[in-house]
Amino acid sequence: MVILATNIAETSITIPGIRYVIDPGFVKARTYDPSKGMETLDVVPASKAQSLQRSGRAGREGPGKCFRLYPEREFEKLEDSTKPEIKRCNLSNVILQLKALGIDDIVGFDFIDKPSRGAIVKALTELRLLGALTDDCKLEKPAGEQMSRLPLDPVYSRALILANNQFNCLEEMLITVAMLSVESIFYDPREKREEARTSRNHFASVEGDHLTYLSILSSGISGKEASSSSPMKYSSMSSLAVLLCPASSNSSVASLP
């Protein structure tokens, strides 16, 4: 067996039969840009630690080889280890949890791997705009406390609280947040791409992607199967199954904290 190295060649799980690993020297990594307020999935150079981990997958059960598609001098230029996730992610939820624990001095907090000041300031600003923090960056009560108890991005937790307390649309917002929390639910076969696009347009809403997602999952909940003639047939049933499991019961939606 040969692995053209992806992150699967970095796991500690032994996959039987692997004798060769081909390491292109790159990895996909999610990175948050605080200046843009956007998260992107970028292809970046792997670290030395990742490359060594990949080579370790070859020949765990016998002789094996790792072929690196880059010269040794490029290997020496790689970072020793992968940048910690706390330096690559949106810090809003991290900081909200720290505030809920009573830690007010976030800038002076002794992180094991300290994120940039810009990322901290961006997260504090976002939390103030969402109503989770006061103008002097104290935890807002009760909104901030309620948001901290939900294991979600603060944008989503705030949306759920508003849907429950003000707009009487909690179930619809739960569906929308669930849809935004999984990978793409769309199945896009190369040979039938145009047909798949036409099928998805059946659910499209001129009011935006969020209502489109709501329409798709509502169809799944109502029991419309992805038959050969159904617009649902180009949705990924593995993702929908995860979303539909809690929604398939007849129990009412639990109250938010």
N, C-alpha and C positions, 0 to 999 in steps of 0.2 A: 504494500500500500504506500502511496505517495501523498503527502500533504503539501499543497501550495500554500505556504504559511499565511493563515489568518490568525485571529486571536484563539482559535480552537487549538492551535499548536503551542499555546502558552498555559493551558490549564494543567492542573496537577493530576487530572484523570488520565490513566493509561489507556490508550486506545489500541487494542490488539492489532498486530500485523504491520505497524508502521515501520518502515525501513529507511525511508528517505523523506527529508523535509526540504522544500525549496523556499528560501527566505528572500522576498523582494526588498526587505528593509523598510517597509512602510506599515503604518497602522492607521485605522480610522479612530478618531478621538472626538468626543463632544467637547466643544469649547464655548464658553460664554464670554461675549465681548461687552463689558459694562458700558463702554462709550456708546454702543449702538443699542444696548438692551436686547441683544439677540443671541440665541444659541445656534451654533452651526456644527455640522458633522464634517470634519476636515480630514484629509489624508495627510499625515505628517510622518516624519522619520521616526522609526522605532528607537527605543533606547538600547543601550548595551545589555541591560538586564533582560529586556524583552527578547533580544536576539539570542542571548544565551539560553533563555528558557525555551525558545523555539527549537534550538538545536538539541536540547535535552529530550525532545519527544522522539527523536530518531533512534531506533535501536534500543528501546527500553527492555525489550525481551530478547535481544540478540544484536548482532552487528548492524550498524546503520550509518548513514551519512547525512550531513546538512550542507546544502549548496546555497551559498549567499550570492545574490545577484548584484553585488557591489564589491569594490576592491577593499582590501584591508585598511588602507589609509582612510577610507570613508567610515569604516567601523570605528576607528580611533577618534573620529570627530563627533560621534554620537554622544548624547547625554548619558551619564552613568546609569541613571534611573528615570522612570517615568515621572513626569510632573504630577504631584499630588492632586487629587480631584478637587480639593477645596480651593486650589488656585486656578481651577478651570471652570467652576460652576457658578451659577447664580446663588448668592449667599443669603437671599431674602429669608428662606425658611430656617437656615442655620442661625441667623441673627435673631429671628423671632423666637426660636426655642431658647436661646441664651437669655433673651429678655424675660421670657416666662420663668426661667430659673432664677431670676433676680440679678443677673449680671448686666449692669448698665454701661460700664466702660468697655465698649466693644473694641475701639481703636487700641486701647491699652491692654486688651486681653491677651494672655500668653498662649496663643495657638501653637500647637506642635509645628505646623507649617503655616506661617502667617500669610494670609492673602494680601493683595495689594490694598493700599489705602483707598484707591479709586473704586475698587470693587466693594469695599465696605461702605463707603459714602453712597454709592449708587443703590445698594440694598437698603440702607437706612432711609434714603429719599423715597424709594418705592413703597416701603412699609408705612411711611407717613402719608403718602398719597392714598394708600388703601385704607387708611383709618386704623391701622394696627398699632401705630405709635402716635404719641402726642407731638406737638411742635418741638418740645425739648427732648424728644426721643425716649420718653418713658412709655411703658406698656399701657396702651389704651384699654380702659375697662368699660363695658365687658367685651367689646369687639376683638381686641387683641388677644385676650384670654381665650375666647371661643376659637379664634383662628389657630392659635397655637395647639389646640387639642385635636385638630384635624390633620392627619398625615398627608398633607397636600401642599402644592405650591400655593403661597399666600394669595395669588390672584384667583385661584380656584376656590380656596376656602372662603374668601370674601364674597365671591359670586354665589356660593351655596348659602351663606348666611343671609345675604340680601334676598335671594330667591325664597327663602323660608320665612323671613321676618316681614318683608315688604311687598313682594310681588306675587306671592302665592303660586309659585311655579317650581317647587323644589324637585318634583320627580323629573320634569323636563331638564332642569339644570344638572341633576345627577347623571342623567343619560349623556348630556353634552360633555360634562367633565370626564366621564368614563371613556367616551369616544376619543377625547383629546389625550388620554393617558396611555393609550396603546399605540403600537406601531400601525402603519397604514393598513386599513381593512380592505383595501382594494386589490383584487387579483387582476393583473394586466398581462395576459398572454401575448407574446410578441406577434404570433400569427393571427390573432383576433383583436388587435389593439383598437381598431375603429369600432368594432362591435361592442367591446367592453366600454368604450367611451360613451357610446349611444345608450347603453344600458344604465350607466351611472347617471346620465342626464335625466333619467326618469325621476330621480330623487332630488335633483338640483333645485336649490332655492335662490331666487334673485336677491334674497336678503343676506346671503353669505354662507360660508362653509359650515358654521355652527348649526344652522337650521337644516342644512343638508344632512349632517351627521345625525341630527335628531330624527329626521325623516327615515333614514336608513335603519337605525336601531328600533324605532317604533314599528317599522314593518316586520322586523325580526321578532319582536315581542308579540305582535298580533298573530304570529303563526304562519306568515307567508314563507313557504319553503323556497329554497334556491333551485327550483326545477330548471330544466333546459330552456323553458320559455319565460322564466321569471327574471326580472331585472336584478334580483338578488344573487344570481348565479355568478356574478363577477365580484362578489365580496368575499373576503377571506373568512371562511367559517371558523378557523382556529381562533382568530381575534374575536369574532362575534360570539363564540361559545363562552369565552372568558367573561364577556360583558353580559351575556344573557343569563348566566347561571344565577346570580343573585336576584335578577329581575323576573325570573320565571315563576317565583312563588307568588301566592296571592296575598301575602302579608303586606301591610301598609309600610310605607317608608318610615324608618325610625326617626325620632326627633333629633335635631342637631343639638350639640351640647350648648 
